[in-house]
């Protein structure tokens, strides 16, 4: 579900005041687990976060991040993710040797 754009005046003035986006954090964990490959696409984790946001329940991330990562990994290797930067269907799934 897309969020509404915010006015510049509504943005936090300090980086410490930013709110965590659990889907962005999950995308970072997914990349670290080799769910997708880092490439030259700017802000690729945000692209992956948007993909995951539409497919994984936020409550699952908050309740069981390991289960959410497992689900994200399965999605990352699916044909639905083929258009995303760093997609690599043939790489090892998270937690398995490459």
HELIX and SHEET records of a PDB file:
HELIX    1   1 UNK A    8  UNK A   10  5                                   3    
HELIX    2   2 UNK A   15  UNK A   17  5                                   3    
HELIX    3   3 UNK A   22  UNK A   32  1                                  11    
HELIX    4   4 UNK A   44  UNK A   53  1                                  10    
HELIX    5   5 UNK A   58  UNK A   63  1                                   6    
HELIX    6   6 UNK A   65  UNK A   76  1                                  12    
HELIX    7   7 UNK A   79  UNK A   81  5                                   3    
END                                                                             
